[in-house]
Amino acid sequence: MQDASGAWLLAARKQDMGRINRYLWLCLLFVGGSLCVQFHHYSPLIRIELMLVFFCGVFCVGLRSYCGYRSPAGTTGQWGWAFTSVDIVLIAIVVRLTGGLHSDLWLLYFLLIVTETLSDSVKAELLLTCLVAFGYTWAVWPLTAPLSFTTHLFFLFITGAVARRLHGGAEERARQLSRLREELSLEREKGRVAREIHDGVGREIVNAILGLEVAKRVSEKDPASASPMIAENIVLLRSAMENTRQLIFETNPWTMEAGDGANLCGRLETYARRFADRTGVQVHVECDMAADQLSSQSQFLVLRIVQEALNNAAKHANASSVVISLTTDVAMLIARVEDDGDGFDMRSGQGKSGIGLQSMRDRARELGGSIRVVSEVASGTTVTLSVPIH
């Protein structure tokens, strides 16, 4: 489950980055208001320079938000260093233009250090601290109050160190929570398999054993009468064998043989054919090969969600045909299962309950994705899964 854990952590981190971007926009709004209030205190040249710097800051935060939205890794790595360097320079210029050591806008460096730490966009804490110290030193040079300058730097360094430690502890707790979620999911899966074995395969085997015992006793008195009974129980055993193979394929399809390739699209098409042969429901599969960019564990969970949606269509919706489509959109995989069954009234809350739907939602959360169910009475049901690709 390590890949699923990584996907869950990545989704959580991207959500944190979205919150950070909102705080950045709020701070920009405050800085803009502060500059407007004190605008008349500055010379015409400084006013122009402040306006240019402010609009550069708006552009930088806007670009950061765009990159973070387009890609889960958009504001990390080299992109993270680029954004951070620009932020340090812009803050230094604003501080220098608005009074140097006497400017209150040096507090923006606190925001910078904390947000960069929480977004995990800059790994090297020491290098970040050195860059901030260099930028702030340039902004207040020449020094007119060395003690104030030293105090500011000291608290900037302490803030960065504390934020880094807190962030590391939060990430470790998130990993522990993810592992607990995986263990819970595994226990649920074990329980489901045990119930299916007990209620399905186990019952058929027990009935076959009882039937063969009866056939054995009958054969001692009337061998001719025992022959149909033996044939009937052979059918039961064959059914149990087929159900066992089907259960193995559903719980671990990557161990089954398939001539169309050991990838998500190939396994999905194989399962769709077996499902159609077993239930009589027509299944059409449209699969974008880019879906194979998902990790093996993530592909497995996606397949399990599709399987659950198919089972619901056959058991509860009385569907005669189902269309399965897997497409990619930017950095997202969209899996859609649409049936022509009875459907249901969404206002009744039926689309939010049920063990099958809850199981799908749990697996989607493990992937860092989401499930959306849309249905209308007599118009079928559509289950849509959205999963980030990383």
N, C-alpha and C positions, 0 to 999 in steps of 0.2 A: 504493500500500500504506500510505498515511499513516494511514487509519482503522484498519487492522489493527494498525499500530504503536501507536496510541493505546490500543486495547483491550488489547494485551499489557502496556503500561506500567501501565494502570489496574489490571489484575489483579495485577501484581507489587506495586503500591503497596497494594492492598487486603490482600494477603498480609502485607506488612510491618506494616500497621495491626493485623492480627490478632495478630502476634507482640508488638507493643507493648502491646496490651491484656492479654496474658498477663503481661508484666512489671509492668504496673500492678497487677494482682491480687496478684502476688507481693509487691510493695512494700506494698500494703494489709495483707496478712497479716503482714508483718514489723512494720509500725507498730502493728497491733493487739496483737501479742505484746509489743512494747516498752512500750506503754502499760499492759498487764496487769502486767508485771513491776514497774513503778514506780507502780502505781495507789495504793498506800498512802501514797505521798509527797505526794499532792495532797489539798487540802481537799475536802469533800463537794460544794461548788458547782462546783469545777473538774472534779471527776470527772464530774458530770452534763453539763457543757459539752463535755468531751472525748468522751464517749459520743455526744452529739448530732452533733458534728462528724465523728466517725468513721463513723457511720451515713449521714450526708450524703455523705461520700466514697465509701462503698460504693454508694450509690444513683447517684451521678454516674458512676462507672466502669461500673456496670451499664448505665446508659442509653447511655453512649458505646459500649459493646460491642454493645448492641442496635441502635443506629443504624448502626454500621459493618457489622453483619451484614445488615441490611435493605436498605441502599443503599450502592453504592460511594462516593457523595458524602456519606454520612451524617455524618461528622465533619470536614467541610471547610467553608470559607466561613463563613457566619454561625453555623452550628452549631459550627464550630471555635472561633470567638471566644467563644461562650457557654460551652463546656466549659472553655476556657482561663481565662476570668475567674473561674469558680467554683473551679477548682483553685487559682488564686493566692490567692483569699480564704480557702479552707479551710486551705491550708498556713500562711498568715499567722496565722490564729487558733490553730492547733495550736502553732506556734512561740512565740507570745505566751503561751499558757497553760502551756507546758512549760519556761519559763525565759528566753524572749527571746533575747538574744545568746548565752547559755550553752546553749541547746538544740541538740542535735545534729540535730534534725529539719529544720533549715534546709537540709540536704543534699537534701531532697526537691525543692528548686528546681532542682538540677542535673538530676534526673530529668525535671522538667517541661520545661526548656529543650531537652534532648536529644530527648525523645519528640515534642514539638511540632514540632521541626525535621524529624525523620525521617518523621513522619506527614504533613508538609506541610500541616497543618491551619491554620497561621498563616503568612501570606506575609511580613508586615511584621516583619522582625527587630528593627528599632529600637523599634517600638511594643511588641513582646513584652518586650524588655529593660527598657523604661521601666516597664511594668506590674509586672514582677517586682521591680524596684528599689523601686517605690512600696509594694508589698505587704510586702516584707521590712523596709523602713524603718519602716512602721507596726508591724510585729510586734516590733521590738526597741527602739522608742522608749519612754523617753528613752535616748539613747546613753550608756553607761557606759564603753565602750572604743572610741573612734572609729577607732583603727588596725585593730582586729579587724573592725569593721564595713566599713571601706573595703577591706580585704583580701578579705573574703567577696564583696563586690560586684564587685571586679576580676576574680576568678576565675569568677564567674557570667557576666560579660560575655565573657571570653575563651572560656569553654566554649561559649557560644551562637554566637560567631563561627566557631570551629573546626568545630562541628557543622554549621552552615549551609554552610561551604565543602566539607566532606566530603560532605554530602548532595547539593550541586550537582554535584560530580564524579561521584558514584555515579549520579545521574540521567542525566548525559551519557554515561557508559559504558553505561548500560542502553539509551539511544537508539541508540548505535552498535551494540550487540549486536542490537537489534531490526532495524536496517537490514540487518545481515549475515544475519539469519534470513530476512528478506524476499527478499534477493538469492538466497540458497540455494534458497528455495522457488520463486522465479521460474525459476532454472536447472533445477530438477527438473521444473517444468511444461513448460519448453521441451523438455527431453529426452523427456518423455512424449509430447508432441505430435509430435516428430520421429519417435519409434518408431511411433506410430500411423499417421503419414503413410507411412513407409517400408513397414511391414508390411501396411497396409490399403489406403489409397487408391493409394499408389505401385505396389503389386503389381498391383492391378486395372488401372491405366492401362497398365503395361508389358505385361500379358497382352493387353489390348485392342489395343495397337499391334502386337504380334507377330501377333495373330490377323488384323488388317486387312491386314498385309503379306502373310500367307499367302493371304488372300482376294483380294488384288490379283493375285497370281501365278496363282491358280486361275481368276480371271475372264478372264484372257487366253486360256485354253484352253477353259474350260467356264463361261460366265457363269451358267448356271442353278444350278450347284453352289455358286457364290460367294455367292448371295443368303442362304441360311441361315447361312452363316458370318458375314456382315456383320450380320445380325440378332442373332446371339449376342453379338457384340462390342459392339453398340449397348447391349444389356442390361448388359454389364460397365461401359460408360462411364456409363450412367445410375446404376448402383449406386455407382460412384466419386463421381459428383456428389452423390448423396444422403448418402454417408458424409462427404464434405467439408462439406456443409451441417450435418450433425449434429456434426462436430468443431468447426466454428465456433461453433455454439450452445452446446456444452459448455464451450468455453474462454472464451467471452465472450458470454453470453446477453443482456446488456444492449444489444447492437447488433442483435439480431434483432427482427423485427416480430412483435407479438403483440396480438391484438385484446382480450385480457382484462387489459390494464394492465401498465405497466412497473414492477411491484413484485415482492417476493419471492413472494407467494402466486400472483400471475398467472403469473410465469415458471415456478414449480414445477408448476402445473397444465398449462401448455403443454408442458413437458418430459415430464411424466407421460403425456400423451396420445401424444406422439411415441414415447416409449419403449414404450408398450403396443402401438402400431401396428407398431413395428419388431420386437419380440420375442414378441408374443403373450401376455405376462404382464399380468394384470389389475392395475391400479394405482388405489387409492382414496386421495384426498388430503383431509385435514382440516387447514385452515390458519386460525389466529387472526390477524386483520388487525393485531393489535398487534405482530406480528413485523416489520412494516414500520418499526418504530421504529429498527431497526438501520441503521447507515450503509450506503451502497451497496456499499462494498468488503466489509463484513462479510456483507451479504446474498449477495454473490457467493460468498464462501468457504463459507457455509452450504449454498448450492445445489450447490457442487462436492462437498461431503461427502455430501450426499444422493444425488447422481448416482453417486458411487463405491459407496455402499451398494447402490443399485439394480443397478448393473453386477455387483456380487458376487452378488446374489440371482439374477440371470439366468444368469450364467456358471458359477458354482460350486455354488449351492444347488439348482438345478433347480426353482425356485419357480414356482408357477402364479399366485399372487396376492401383492400387497404392499400394506400399509397405511402411508401416510406421514402423520404428524401433527405439526403445529407449534403449540405452546401456550406461554403465558407464565405464569410463576410468580414473583410478587414482582418482582425485578429480573433474572430469568433467562429466557432462551428455551430451551425444551426441544423438540428435534427428534428424532422417533423414527421409525425405518424397521423395520417388522416383516414378515417373510416367512413363508410356510408351506413352505419348502424342506426339504432333507434335514437341515440342522443339523449339528452336530459336537460332539464330546466336549470340554468346556472344559478338562478335566484334561490333555488332550494338548498344550496350549499353542498350538493352532491359532489361537485367538482373539487371540493376542498377536504373531503373525508375519504375513508377507505384505506385498507392496509396497502393495496397496490399503489395508489397514488402517493401515499406517505413514503413508501419505499422508494419510489422514483424521485421524490423531492429530497430524500436523505442522500441518495447517490449523487444527485445534481449538486448538492451543497458540498459533497466531498470533492467534486470537480471544480468548485468555485463558480458554478453556473446556476441556472434557474430553470424551473419548469412552468409552463403556462398552458392551461387547459381551456379550450373554447368549445362549447357545444350548444346545440339547439335541438329541441324535440323534433324527431323525424328528419333531422338534417345532418346527423352524424356528429362525430367528435374529432377535434384536432388537438394533439398533444405536441407542444413545441419545446425543445430543449436547447438552451443557449449555453455554450461552454467556451471559455477562453482558450485559445491555442497559444502555447508557449514553447 
